[in-house]
Amino acid sequence: MQERIRAEATLRAAQNELVQAGKLAVIGQLSTGVAHELNQPLTALRTLSGNSLRFLERGDLATVQVNLERIAQLADRMGLITGELRAFARKSSGEPGAVPVRAALGNALAVLESRIQQAAAKVDVQVAEPEPVAWCDGNRLEQVLVNLINNALDAMGGAPTPCVDVRCELLHGQVHVQVRDHGPGLSEQALAHLFEPFFTTKSSGDGLGLGLALSAGIVRESGGTLGGANHPGGGAVFHLTLPAAQPGQPQPS
C-alpha cells in the first residue's frame, strides 16, 4: 500500500511538471507576438520621454503633463500583457474551485491577444445564461482553452478571414464548451491519434504534440471529457465537458 501511495505521488508530480512544461511551451510559441506587442509601447515611451525633456527645458509644462499621462497609460498596457502571461505561467495548486467559464475564456483570450491580432482572426464567443460555472482548477482550465484556441488558429494558417467559434452552456449538471475552427478539418490519421503524446500534424519545430494529450489529462483528472471531431459545416470542433460547480461552492483564491 505504501509503495502504491508513493508511486501515485510520483506520477502526480511528473504530471504536474508536464503540465507546467506545456504552459511554458505555449508561452514560447507566443513569444514573438508578445515581443512585438511590447516593442510598440517601448518605442513610444522612448519618444515621449525624449520629447518631455525638451518641452521641460522650454517651460511647456502642459505638454509635459500630457506626455507623462500617456507614459503612464503605456506602462499600464505593458503591465497587463506581462501580468496575463505571468498568471498563466504560475504553477497551479491543483485544487478545484468554482470557476466562472466566461472569466476563464477572457483570461485565455488575453494570453492569446497578440497571436489573434497577428493572424487578423475573429474569435466569436457565446456564453449561455445562466453563466456556466465549472468545478475545476481555474489555471489549468485556462491552459486547456489556450491550447484549443491556439490549435484552431494554427488550423487556419494562411486563411484570409480566420474565425474561431467558442460556445459554452450548462446542460444537465455539466459545463459544455465547444471550440470550432473553419479550417480543412481533421484527417483520418489525426482523428485516430488525436490525444496521443508526441503526435502532431504541425511542421517540425512548431509543436511537440503534447498540447492535446496534456489537455485531455487535465480534463480527465477534473472529472470531465475532451473529444475532437470534424464539424458538419466544415473545420474541426473540440468538445470539452466539466462538472458544474454547485451553489455555495467556493471560488479558487
N, C-alpha and C positions, 0 to 999 in steps of 0.2 A: 504493500500500500504506500509506504514511504517512497519507494522507487517511482511509483506511478505519479505521486504528487510532485516529486522533483522533475520528472520528465515533462509533466504538464506545465510546470513553471518555466522550464527551459524553452518549451515550444512557444509559450505565450510571449516570452521575452524576445525570441527570434522573430515572431510575427510582428511585434511592436517595432522592432528595428527595421523590418522590411517595409512596414507602413511609413515610417519616418523617411526611409530611403526613397520611397515612391514619391513622397511630398517634395523632397529636395530635388528629385529628378524633374518634376513638373516645373518647379521654380527655375531650374537650369534651362529648360526649354523656353521659358518666358523671358529669360534674362535680356535678350536682345531688345525686345519690345520695351521692357522696363527701363533699360539704359537710355533708349531713345526718348521715352516719356520723361525721364529725369533730366536729360540733356537740355530740353527746351526751357524749362524754368531756370536751370542753372545759367544758361546763356543770358536770359532776361535779367536775372539777379546781377550778373556781372555788368551788364549795360546800365541798369538802373543805379547801381551803387556808384559807378564812374560818373554818371550824369549828376547824381546828387552832390558829389564833391564840388563839381564846377558851379552848380546852382548855389551851393552854400557859400562859395567864395564871392559870388555876385550879390549875396544877401537875399536871394529869392527863396525865402523860407516856405512860401505857399507851395511851390513846385517840389521842394524837398519833402514836405509833408505828404504830398500826393505820391511821390516815389516810395517813401517809407511804407505807406499803406499798401501799395502794390507789392512791395517786397514781402510784407507780412502775409499777404494772400498767397503768393507763390510758395512761401515756406510752408504754409498750411497744406497746400496742394501736394507738395513733396512728402510731407508727413503722412498724409492719407495713403499715398502709394506705398511707402515703405511700411506703414503700420499694418495694412492689409496683408502684405507678404509676411511680415513678422508673426502676425496672428496665425496665418495659415501654416507657417513652418514650425510653430511651437509643438512640443510633444503633447499628445493627448493624455488625459488622465485615464481614459478607457471606461470611466464611469458614465452610465447612461443618465439622461435627464430629459425633461420636456423641451423639445427643440421646435420652435415655430419654423416651418419649412420655408415660408416666404423670406424670413431673415437669413436662413442658410443659403438660399438661392442668391440673395442680394450680395452676401459676402463672397460667394463663388464668382459671381459676375464681376465684382470689384477686383478680385485677383486677376481675372482674365481681361480686364478692360482694355489694356494696351494691345493684346492679341486680337480682340474683337475689332478695335479701330483699325489695326493694321490690315485686317482681312476685309475691311469695309462690310462687315457682316451685320445682320439683324438678328437679335435674339428675342423672339416673341414669347413672353412668359404669361401664362394664365393660371391663376390660383383660385380655386373654387372657394365659395363661402359655405359654411364657416371655415376659417383658415385651418388647414391641417396642422397638427402638432405631433411630431414623431417622438417616440421614446427610444433614444439612442445617444451616442456621443456626438455632440454637435460638430466638433472639429473634424472628426472622421467622416461625417455626412458631407461636410463641405468638400473634403478631398474627393469623395466619390462623384459629387456633382461637377467639380472642376475637371476630373478625368473624362466624364461622359460628354460634357460640353466641348472640351478641348478636342476629343476624338471626333466629334461631329464637325468641328471646324476643319480638322485635318481631312475628313472625308470629302469636303467640298473645295479643296485646294484648287485654285485657278478658276472657280466659278465666278461669273460676273456679279451675281447678286446672291451670295450665300445667306441662307436663313436657317436658324435653329429654332424649332418649336419645343417649348417646355410646358407641360401640362401637369397640374397637381390637384388631387382631390382626395377626399376622405370617403372610403367605402367599407362598410361592414367591419369597423374597428381596425382598418388598415389604411395607412397613408400610401397613395399610389402616385408615383412620379414617372412621367414619360419624357424622354429626350429624343427628338427625331431630327435627322438631317435630311437634306434634299440632294444628296449625292447619288452615286451609282448603285448604292446598296451593297450588301454583303455577298461574297461569293460562297459557293457550297463548301469550299475548303475553310473559309473563315468561320462559317456557321458551325462547322464540325469541331473547330479548335478554339472557339472564341475566348474561353476563360482559362485556357491552358497557359501556365507560366512560360515566358520567353517566346510565345507565338505572336508574331506581328506581321502586318501587311505593309508597314512603313519601310522606307528605304533605310539602308544601314546608317547608323548614327542618329536617326530620328526617333528612336524609341527602343526600349529593351523588351517590350512585350510583357511588362509586369503590371501595367495600369489596370486592366480589366480583371486580372487574376487577384490583385490586391483588393480591388473594389468589391469583387464577389465575396472574398473572405471577410471583409469588414461588414458587409450587409448580412452575411450568413451568421456572423457572431452576434449581430444585433437582433437576430430572430426574423430576418426578412429574406427576400429573394431578389435576384437580379438576373434578367434574361434579355436576350437580343434577338431580333428578327428583321426581316425586310418588311417595310410598310407597304400596304396595298397600293398606296398612292405614289410609291417611289421612295427611294432612300432607305436608310436603316433607322430602326427605332429600338431604344432600350427602355425596359420597363422595370422600375425599382419599386419594391414594396417594403414597408417597415411597420412595426407595431405602432399604433396610435397611443399617445400618452393619455392617461386617464385624468379626469378633472381632479385638481388638487395636487398632482404630482409636481415636484419642484423642477424649475429650470436649472440647467448647469450654471455654476458660478463662473 
